[in-house]
Amino acid sequence: MLSKTTVKYIQSLSHKKFRDEEGVFIAEGPKIVAEFFKSGKLKCKAVYATRQWLDENKDLLTGIAQENIIEVNETELTKISLLTTPNQVLAIFFKKENEIPGIKNNVSLMLDGIQDPGNMGSIIRNADWFGVKNIICSHECADYYNPKVVQSTMGSLARVNIIYTDLENFLINHKEIKTFAATLDGENISSHTKIKEGIILIRNESKGVSQQLIALCNNKITITKYGKAESLNAAVACGIILSHLI
């Protein structure tokens, strides 16, 4: 039986304040939890899972103290889950220690004001798919340990380095790296050559990239529009751009 204190503690981790204080975050569901274990990059604090999941995943739990592996029934899982439909397992992981990324000889993403957790998670998955190891975010972007972001990444979170910083200062300090701002009036990416190094800047589609950041970029790129839509979803645009440039 889970104590009220335990239930309250786990539920509190839906809030950034408490995640930051504890240095942990929540992951739910067999696929995501397994991906995080297999990555070898995330240390697990505790696992709350059904007997079926525990029996089928004993190999993943090697090295975790027995007292931190807690069997729960469906009712108890519902109490602690942040999902509409709980799915077998909830795990609490310690946050990664992300470092200032190695920009040279890599393609990196820069995100300005991506506030929607679903978009943020999808962009992290895009980065993982195309082998982009670094994402540089403005402080206005969604917290990548937000439970909705974690779920949207489907495990890619463990393989991508993400930092939050002042974007203008970052670009000023990395002038030697080519930068590509996604705008509505740039060069058609369909005719652009592939790149092996550079920073691709993407902003919330409702606002577009700020003029201050555009002024610091070497290149402007665009996805040709054939229909009437005013803009593309930021995550969709990110995937299209990466598919053309990488």
PAZAPA-4460 file (N, C-alpha, C; in steps of 0.05 Angstrom, whole numbers, plus 32768, in hexadecimal, padded with zeros to 4 digits):
% residues 246
    n_x    n_y    n_z   ca_x   ca_y   ca_z    c_x    c_y    c_z   seq   type   mol
   8011   7FE8   8000   8000   8000   8000   8011   8019   8000     1      M     A
   800D   802A   7FED   801C   8043   7FEC   8012   8057   8001     2      L     A
   8024   8064   800E   801C   8078   8023   8013   8091   8015     3      S     A
   8004   80A1   8024   7FFA   80BB   8019   8012   80CD   8013     4      K     A
   8027   80CB   8023   803E   80DC   801F   804C   80D5   8004     5      T     A
   804D   80BB   7FFE   8059   80B3   7FE5   8049   80BC   7FCD     6      T     A
   802F   80B9   7FCF   801D   80C1   7FB9   801F   80DF   7FB5     7      V     A
   8020   80EF   7FCB   8022   810C   7FC9   803D   8114   7FBD     8      K     A
   8052   8106   7FC5   806D   810C   7FBA   806E   8108   7F9C     9      Y     A
   8064   80F1   7F93   8065   80EB   7F76   8054   80FF   7F67    10      I     A
   803D   8105   7F71   802B   8118   7F63   8038   8134   7F62    11      Q     A
   8048   813B   7F76   8055   8156   7F76   8069   8159   7F60    12      S     A
   8073   8142   7F55   8087   8144   7F40   807B   814B   7F25    13      L     A
   8061   8150   7F24   8055   815B   7F0C   805C   8179   7F09    14      S     A
   8066   8184   7F1F   806D   81A1   7F20   808B   81A5   7F1D    15      H     A
   8093   81B8   7F0D   80B0   81BD   7F08   80BE   81C4   7F22    16      K     A
   80B2   81D4   7F33   80BF   81DC   7F4C   80C9   81C4   7F5C    17      K     A
   80B8   81B0   7F5F   80BF   8199   7F6F   80D3   8186   7F60    18      F     A
   80D0   8185   7F45   80E4   8175   7F36   8100   8181   7F39    19      R     A
   8101   819C   7F38   811B   81A9   7F3B   8126   81A6   7F57    20      D     A
   8115   81A8   7F6B   811E   81A4   7F87   8129   8188   7F8C    21      E     A
   811C   8174   7F80   8123   8159   7F85   8138   814E   7F71    22      E     A
   813A   815C   7F5A   814D   8153   7F45   8144   813A   7F38    23      G     A
   812A   8136   7F36   811F   811D   7F2A   8108   8123   7F17    24      V     A
   80FF   810F   7F09   80E8   8112   7EF7   80DA   80F7   7EF5    25      F     A
   80C2   80F8   7EEA   80B1   80DF   7EE7   80B1   80D6   7ECA    26      I     A
   80B2   80BB   7EC7   80AE   80AF   7EAD   8099   8098   7EB1    27      A     A
   8087   8095   7E9E   8072   8081   7EA0   8070   8070   7E87    28      E     A
   8067   8057   7E8B   8062   8045   7E75   807A   8033   7E6F    29      G     A
   8074   801A   7E67   808A   8006   7E62   809F   800F   7E4E    30      P     A
   8097   801B   7E38   80AA   8023   7E23   80BE   8038   7E2D    31      K     A
   80B3   804E   7E37   80C4   8064   7E40   80D6   805C   7E57    32      I     A
   80CB   804F   7E6B   80DB   8047   7E82   80F2   8034   7E79    33      V     A
   80EB   8021   7E67   80FF   800E   7E5E   8115   801D   7E4E    34      A     A
   810D   8030   7E3D   8121   8040   7E2E   8134   804E   7E40    35      E     A
   812A   805A   7E56   813B   8069   7E68   814E   8056   7E77    36      F     A
   8145   803F   7E7E   8156   802B   7E8B   816C   8023   7E78    37      F     A
   8165   801C   7E60   8178   8012   7E4C   818C   8026   7E43    38      K     A
   8185   8040   7E45   8198   8055   7E3C   81B1   8056   7E4D    39      S     A
   81AF   804D   7E66   81C6   804E   7E78   81CE   806A   7E81    40      G     A
   81BE   807E   7E79   81C5   809A   7E7F   81B4   80A6   7E96    41      K     A
   81A0   8097   7E9F   818F   80A1   7EB4   818E   808E   7ECC    42      L     A
   8192   809A   7EE3   8192   808A   7EFC   8175   808A   7F07    43      K     A
   816C   8073   7F0E   8150   8070   7F18   814F   8073   7F37    44      C     A
   813C   8082   7F40   8138   8086   7F5D   8125   8071   7F68    45      K     A
   810F   806D   7F5A   80FB   8059   7F63   80E9   8051   7F4C    46      A     A
   80DE   8038   7F4E   80CC   802D   7F3A   80B3   8023   7F48    47      V     A
   809C   802B   7F3D   8082   8022   7F47   8075   8014   7F30    48      Y     A
   8071   7FFA   7F33   8067   7FEA   7F1C   8056   7FD3   7F24    49      A     A
   8046   7FC9   7F11   8036   7FB2   7F16   8047   7F99   7F17    50      T     A
   803D   7F84   7F23   804B   7F6A   7F25   8053   7F60   7F09    51      R     A
   8041   7F63   7EF6   8046   7F59   7EDA   805F   7F68   7ECF    52      Q     A
   8060   7F82   7ED1   8077   7F91   7EC7   8090   7F89   7ED5    53      W     A
   808F   7F87   7EEF   80A7   7F7F   7EFE   80B2   7F64   7EF6    54      L     A
   80A0   7F51   7EF2   80A8   7F36   7EEA   80B4   7F36   7ECE    55      D     A
   80AA   7F47   7EBC   80B4   7F47   7EA0   80CD   7F58   7E9C    56      E     A
   80D4   7F68   7EB0   80EB   7F7B   7EAC   8100   7F79   7EC3    57      N     A
   8104   7F62   7ECD   8117   7F5E   7EE3   8133   7F67   7EDA    58      K     A
   813A   7F63   7EC1   8155   7F69   7EB7   815A   7F87   7EB7    59      D     A
   8145   7F98   7EB6   8148   7FB5   7EB6   814E   7FBF   7ED2    60      L     A
   8146   7FB0   7EE6   8147   7FBA   7F01   8161   7FB3   7F10    61      L     A
   8174   7FA7   7F03   818D   7FA0   7F0F   819B   7FB9   7F19    62      T     A
   81A3   7FB8   7F32   81B1   7FD0   7F3D   81A0   7FE3   7F4D    63      G     A
   8185   7FDF   7F4B   8173   7FF0   7F5B   816D   7FE2   7F75    64      I     A
   8170   7FF1   7F8B   816A   7FE5   7FA6   814E   7FDB   7FA7    65      A     A
   814B   7FC4   7FB4   8130   7FB7   7FB5   811B   7FC9   7FC1    66      Q     A
   8123   7FDA   7FD4   810F   7FEB   7FE1   8105   8001   7FCF    67      E     A
   8113   8005   7FB8   810B   8019   7FA5   80FB   800E   7F8E    68      N     A
   80F5   7FF4   7F90   80E4   7FE6   7F7C   80CA   7FDF   7F8A    69      I     A
   80B5   7FEE   7F83   809C   7FEB   7F92   8086   7FE0   7F80    70      I     A
   807B   7FCA   7F88   8065   7FBE   7F79   804B   7FCD   7F81    71      E     A
   803C   7FD4   7F6C   8022   7FE1   7F71   800D   7FD3   7F60    72      V     A
   7FF4   7FD6   7F69   7FDE   7FCC   7F59   7FD3   7FE2   7F47    73      N     A
   7FC0   7FDC   7F36   7FB5   7FF0   7F23   7FA9   8008   7F31    74      E     A
   7F9C   8004   7F47   7F90   801A   7F56   7FA5   802D   7F61    75      T     A
   7FBA   8021   7F6C   7FD0   8032   7F76   7FDE   8041   7F60    76      E     A
   7FE2   8033   7F4A   7FEF   8040   7F33   7FDF   8058   7F29    77      L     A
   7FC5   8055   7F29   7FB3   806B   7F21   7FB6   8083   7F33    78      T     A
   7FBB   807F   7F4D   7FBE   8095   7F60   7FD7   80A5   7F5B    79      K     A
   7FEC   8098   7F52   8006   80A7   7F4F   800B   80AF   7F32    80      I     A
   7FFD   80A3   7F1F   8002   80A8   7F03   7FF9   80C4   7EFB    81      S     A
   8008   80D0   7EE8   8000   80EA   7EDD   7FF3   80E6   7EC2    82      L     A
   7FF0   80CD   7EB9   7FE3   80C7   7EA0   7FC5   80C2   7EA3    83      L     A
   7FB7   80C7   7E8E   7F9A   80C2   7E8E   7F95   80A4   7E91    84      T     A
   7FA6   8094   7E84   7FA4   8077   7E86   7FBF   806C   7E8F    85      T     A
   7FC3   8066   7EA9   7FDC   805C   7EB3   7FE4   8042   7EA5    86      P     A
   7FFE   803D   7EA2   8007   8027   7E93   801E   8018   7EA0    87      N     A
   8018   8006   7EB3   802A   7FF2   7EBF   8040   7FFD   7ED1    88      Q     A
   804D   8013   7EC9   8065   801B   7ED8   8068   8039   7ED8    89      V     A
   8071   8043   7EEF   8079   805F   7EF3   8094   805E   7F00    90      L     A
   80A7   806D   7EF5   80C2   806E   7F00   80CB   808A   7F05    91      A     A
   80DA   808E   7F1A   80E5   80A8   7F20   8103   80A7   7F1A    92      I     A
   810C   80B8   7F08   8129   80B9   7F01   8136   80D3   7F0A    93      F     A
   814F   80D1   7F0F   815F   80EA   7F14   8164   80F8   7EFA    94      F     A
   8164   8112   7EFA   8169   8122   7EE2   8186   811D   7ED9    95      K     A
   8189   811F   7EBE   81A4   811E   7EB2   81B3   8138   7EB8    96      K     A
   81CE   8136   7EB8   81DE   814D   7EBA   81E7   8155   7E9D    97      E     A
   81D7   8166   7E91   81DD   816F   7E76   81F3   8184   7E76    98      N     A
   8204   8183   7E62   821B   8195   7E61   8217   81A8   7E49    99      E     A
   8228   81BE   7E49   8228   81CF   7E32   8230   81BE   7E1A   100      I     A
   821F   81BD   7E05   8223   81AA   7DEF   823C   81B0   7DDE   101      P     A
   8246   819A   7DD2   825C   819D   7DBF   824F   81A4   7DA4   102      G     A
   8252   81BE   7D9C   8245   81C8   7D85   8254   81C2   7D6B   103      I     A
   826F   81C3   7D6C   827F   81BF   7D54   827B   81A2   7D4A   104      K     A
   827A   81A0   7D2F   8277   8187   7D21   825C   8179   7D27   105      N     A
   8249   8188   7D31   822E   817D   7D37   8219   818F   7D2D   106      N     A
   8202   8184   7D26   81EA   8194   7D21   81DA   8195   7D3B   107      V     A
   81D3   81AD   7D43   81C4   81B1   7D5C   81AA   81C0   7D57   108      S     A
   8197   81BC   7D68   817E   81CB   7D67   817E   81E1   7D7C   109      L     A
   8172   81F8   7D75   816E   820E   7D88   8151   8214   7D88   110      M     A
   8144   8213   7DA0   8128   8217   7DA2   8122   8231   7DB2   111      L     A
   8111   8242   7DA6   810A   825B   7DB2   80EC   825C   7DB9   112      D     A
   80E6   825A   7DD2   80CA   825D   7DDB   80B8   8246   7DD3   113      G     A
   80C2   822D   7DD2   80B1   8216   7DCD   80A4   820E   7DE7   114      I     A
   808C   8217   7DEC   807F   8214   7E06   806D   81FC   7E08   115      Q     A
   8063   81F2   7DF2   8051   81DB   7DF3   8061   81C1   7DF9   116      D     A
   805A   81B3   7E0E   8068   819A   7E15   8068   8185   7E00   117      P     A
   8052   8182   7DF2   8050   816F   7DDC   8064   8175   7DC5   118      G     A
   8065   818E   7DBE   8078   8197   7DA9   8095   8193   7DB2   119      N     A
   809A   819A   7DCB   80B5   8197   7DD6   80BD   8179   7DD5   120      M     A
   80AC   8168   7DDD   80B2   814B   7DDD   80B6   8140   7DC1   121      G     A
   80A6   8149   7DAE   80A8   8140   7D93   80C2   814A   7D86   122      S     A
   80CA   8162   7D8D   80E4   816D   7D82   80FB   815D   7D8D   123      I     A
   80FA   8155   7DA6   810F   8145   7DB1   8111   812A   7DA3   124      I     A
   80FA   811E   7D9C   80F9   8105   7D8D   8104   8109   7D71   125      R     A
   80FD   8120   7D64   8109   8126   7D4A   8127   8127   7D4C   126      N     A
   8131   8135   7D60   814E   8137   7D63   815B   811C   7D66   127      A     A
   814F   810B   7D76   815A   80F0   7D7A   8159   80E0   7D60   128      D     A
   8144   80E2   7D51   8141   80D3   7D37   8157   80DB   7D23   129      W     A
   815C   80F5   7D22   8170   80FF   7D0E   818C   8101   7D19   130      F     A
   8190   80F7   7D31   81AB   80F6   7D3D   81B5   8111   7D47   131      G     A
   81A3   8124   7D4C   81AA   813D   7D58   81AE   813A   7D76   132      V     A
   81C6   813F   7D7F   81CC   8139   7D9B   81C6   8151   7DAE   133      K     A
   81C5   8169   7DA4   81C2   8181   7DB5   81AA   8191   7DAE   134      N     A
   819B   819A   7DC3   8186   81AD   7DC0   818B   81C4   7DD4   135      I     A
   818D   81DC   7DC9   8191   81F4   7DDA   8176   8203   7DDC   136      I     A
   816C   8206   7DF4   8151   8212   7DF8   8152   822D   7E05   137      C     A
   8140   823E   7DFE   813C   8257   7E0D   812F   8250   7E27   138      S     A
   8131   8262   7E3A   8125   825E   7E55   8106   825D   7E53   139      H     A
   80FB   8266   7E3D   80DE   8266   7E3A   80D3   824C   7E30   140      E     A
   80E4   8239   7E28   80DB   821F   7E1E   80D0   820E   7E35   141      C     A
   80BF   81FB   7E2E   80B4   81E9   7E42   80CB   81D9   7E4F   142      A     A
   80C7   81D3   7E69   80DA   81C2   7E77   80DA   81A6   7E6B   143      D     A
   80F2   819C   7E64   80F2   8182   7E56   80EE   816B   7E6A   144      Y     A
   80EC   8171   7E84   80E4   815C   7E97   80C7   815D   7E9E   145      Y     A
   80B8   8170   7E91   809B   8170   7E94   8091   8154   7E8C   146      N     A
   807F   8148   7E9C   8076   812D   7E96   806B   812A   7E79   147      P     A
   805E   813E   7E6F   8053   813C   7E53   806A   813C   7E3F   148      K     A
   8080   814B   7E44   8097   814B   7E32   80A4   812F   7E34   149      V     A
   80A8   8125   7E4C   80B5   810B   7E50   80A6   80F6   7E40   150      V     A
   808B   80F5   7E43   807B   80E1   7E35   807D   80E5   7E16   151      Q     A
   807D   80FE   7E0D   807F   8103   7DF0   8099   80FA   7DE4   152      S     A
   80AF   80FA   7DF3   80C9   80F3   7DE8   80CB   80D5   7DE3   153      T     A
   80BB   80C5   7DF0   80BB   80A8   7DED   80D7   809C   7DF2   154      M     A
   80E6   80A8   7E04   8100   809D   7E0C   8117   80AD   7E00   155      G     A
   8112   80BE   7DEC   8128   80CC   7DDF   8136   80E0   7DF2   156      S     A
   8128   80E8   7E07   8133   80FB   7E1A   814E   80F2   7E25   157      L     A
   8152   80D8   7E28   816B   80CD   7E33   8183   80D1   7E20   158      A     A
   817D   80D4   7E06   8193   80D4   7DF3   819A   80F0   7DE7   159      R     A
   818B   8104   7DF0   8190   811F   7DE5   8198   8132   7DFB   160      V     A
   81AD   8142   7DF6   81B7   8155   7E0A   81A7   816F   7E07   161      N     A
   819C   8179   7E1D   818A   8191   7E1C   8193   81A5   7E31   162      I     A
   8197   81BE   7E29   819D   81D3   7E3C   818B   81EB   7E38   163      I     A
   8188   81FB   7E4D   8179   8214   7E4C   818C   822B   7E50   164      Y     A
   818B   823F   7E3F   819E   8255   7E41   8193   826D   7E32   165      T     A
   81A1   8283   7E34   819A   829B   7E25   81A3   8297   7E08   166      D     A
   8191   8297   7DF5   8197   8290   7DDA   81A9   82A5   7DCC   167      L     A
   81A3   82BE   7DD1   81B4   82D3   7DC4   81D1   82D0   7DCC   168      E     A
   81D6   82CD   7DE6   81F1   82CA   7DF0   81FE   82B1   7DE5   169      N     A
   81EE   829C   7DE2   81F9   8283   7DD8   8202   8286   7DBB   170      F     A
   81F2   8293   7DAB   81F9   8297   7D8F   8211   82AA   7D8C   171      L     A
   8212   82BE   7D9D   8229   82D1   7D9C   8243   82C2   7DA3   172      I     A
   8241   82AF   7DB6   8259   82A1   7DBF   8260   828A   7DAC   173      N     A
   824F   8285   7D98   8255   826F   7D85   8253   827A   7D68   174      H     A
   825E   8291   7D63   825C   829E   7D49   8269   828D   7D33   175      K     A
   827B   827C   7D3A   8289   826C   7D26   8278   8256   7D1A   176      E     A
   8261   8250   7D27   824F   823B   7D1D   8239   8247   7D0C   177      I     A
   8234   823B   7CF5   821E   8245   7CE4   8203   8240   7CF2   178      K     A
   81F2   8254   7CEE   81D7   8252   7CFB   81C2   8255   7CE5   179      T     A
   81AC   8246   7CE9   8196   8245   7CD5   817C   824B   7CE4   180      F     A
   8170   8262   7CDF   8157   826A   7CEB   8140   8262   7CDA   181      A     A
   812D   8253   7CE5   8115   824B   7CD6   8102   8263   7CD5   182      A     A
   80FD   826E   7CBD   80EC   8285   7CB9   80D9   8280   7CA1   183      T     A
   80C8   8293   7C9B   80B6   8291   7C85   80C2   829C   7C6B   184      L     A
   80D9   82A9   7C6D   80E5   82B6   7C56   8102   82AE   7C51   185      D     A
   8109   8295   7C58   8124   828D   7C54   8128   827C   7C3B   186      G     A
   8140   8270   7C39   8146   825F   7C22   8136   8245   7C24   187      E     A
   812C   823C   7C0E   811C   8223   7C0D   812E   820B   7C16   188      N     A
   8127   81FD   7C2B   8138   81E7   7C35   813A   81D1   7C20   189      I     A
   8127   81CF   7C0E   8128   81B9   7BFA   8141   81BC   7BE8   190      S     A
   814B   81D4   7BE5   8162   81D9   7BD4   817B   81DD   7BE4   191      S     A
   8179   81DB   7BFE   8190   81E0   7C0F   81A2   81C7   7C11   192      H     A
   81BC   81CC   7C11   81CF   81B5   7C14   81CD   81AA   7C31   193      T     A
   81D5   8191   7C33   81D6   8184   7C4E   81EB   8191   7C5F   194      K     A
   81E7   8191   7C79   81FB   819D   7C8B   8204   8188   7C9F   195      I     A
   821D   818B   7CA8   8228   8179   7CBD   822E   8188   7CD6   196      K     A
   822C   81A2   7CD5   8230   81B3   7CED   821E   81CC   7CEB   197      E     A
   8213   81D4   7D01   8202   81EC   7D01   81ED   81EB   7D17   198      G     A
   81E1   8202   7D1B   81CC   8205   7D2F   81B2   820D   7D20   199      I     A
   819D   81FD   7D23   8184   8203   7D16   8171   820F   7D2B   200      I     A
   8168   8227   7D26   8157   8236   7D39   813A   8234   7D31   201      L     A
   812A   822B   7D44   810D   8228   7D40   80FE   8235   7D57   202      I     A
   80E9   8243   7D51   80D9   8251   7D65   80BC   8248   7D64   203      R     A
   80AE   824D   7D7A   8091   8249   7D7B   8084   8255   7D61   204      N     A
   8074   8245   7D53   806A   824D   7D39   8058   8265   7D3A   205      E     A
   804C   826B   7D51   803A   8282   7D52   8048   829D   7D53   206      S     A
   8062   829C   7D5B   8071   82B5   7D5E   8087   82B8   7D4A   207      K     A
   8093   82A2   7D41   80AA   82A4   7D2F   80C3   82AC   7D3D   208      G     A
   80DA   82A9   7D30   80F4   82AF   7D3C   80F6   82CD   7D40   209      V     A
   8100   82D6   7D57   8103   82F2   7D5D   8118   82FF   7D4B   210      S     A
   8115   8318   7D45   8127   8327   7D34   8143   8328   7D40   211      Q     A
   8145   8328   7D5B   815F   8329   7D68   816F   830F   7D62   212      Q     A
   8161   82F9   7D62   816E   82DF   7D5D   8174   82DC   7D3F   213      L     A
   8162   82E5   7D2E   8166   82E3   7D11   817F   82F3   7D09   214      I     A
   8183   8309   7D16   819A   831A   7D10   81B5   830C   7D17   215      A     A
   81B3   82F9   7D28   81CC   82EA   7D30   81D0   82D1   7D20   216      L     A
   81BD   82CB   7D0E   81BF   82B2   7CFE   81CB   82B8   7CE2   217      C     A
   81DA   82A5   7CD8   81E6   82A8   7CBD   81D2   82A3   7CA6   218      N     A
   81BF   8291   7CAB   81AD   8288   7C96   8190   8288   7C9F   219      N     A
   817E   828D   7C8C   8161   8289   7C91   8157   8273   7C7F   220      K     A
   8148   8260   7C8A   813E   824A   7C7A   8120   8248   7C7D   221      I     A
   8112   823D   7C69   80F5   823B   7C6A   80EC   8221   7C5D   222      T     A
   80D4   8218   7C65   80C7   8201   7C58   80B2   820D   7C45   223      I     A
   80B5   8207   7C2C   80A3   8212   7C18   8085   820B   7C1E   224      T     A
   8075   8220   7C1D   8058   821C   7C22   8049   821A   7C08   225      K     A
   8037   8206   7C05   8027   8203   7BED   8009   8208   7BF3   226      Y     A
   8001   8207   7C0D   7FE5   820B   7C14   7FE0   8226   7C21   227      G     A
   7FCC   8226   7C32   7FC3   823F   7C3E   7FCA   8242   7C5C   228      K     A
   7FD5   822D   7C68   7FDB   822F   7C85   7FEE   8245   7C8B   229      A     A
   7FEA   8253   7CA2   7FFB   8269   7CA9   8016   8260   7CB3   230      E     A
   8017   8248   7CC0   8030   823F   7CCC   802F   8221   7CD0   231      S     A
   8047   8216   7CD5   8049   81F9   7CDB   804E   81F5   7CF9   232      L     A
   8044   81E0   7D04   804A   81D8   7D1F   8069   81D6   7D22   233      N     A
   8074   81E0   7D38   8091   81E2   7D3C   809E   81C6   7D3A   234      A     A
   8092   81B2   7D45   809E   8197   7D45   809D   818C   7D29   235      A     A
   8088   8190   7D1A   8086   8187   7CFE   809B   8195   7CED   236      V     A
   809D   81B0   7CF0   80B1   81BF   7CE1   80CD   81B5   7CE8   237      A     A
   80D2   81AF   7D01   80EC   81A6   7D09   80F3   818C   7CFB   238      C     A
   80E0   8179   7CFA   80E5   8160   7CEC   80EB   8163   7CCF   239      G     A
   80DC   8174   7CC1   80DF   8179   7CA5   80FB   8185   7C9F   240      I     A
   8102   8199   7CB0   811C   81A7   7CAC   8133   8193   7CB0   241      I     A
   8132   8183   7CC5   8147   8170   7CCA   8149   815C   7CB4   242      L     A
   8133   8153   7CA9   8133   813F   7C94   8141   814A   7C7A   243      S     A
   8140   8164   7C76   814C   8170   7C5F   8169   8178   7C64   244      H     A
   8170   8180   7C7C   818B   818B   7C81   819F   8176   7C8A   245      L     A
   8195   8160   7C95   81A8   814C   7C9F   81A9   8134   7C8C   246      I     A
***
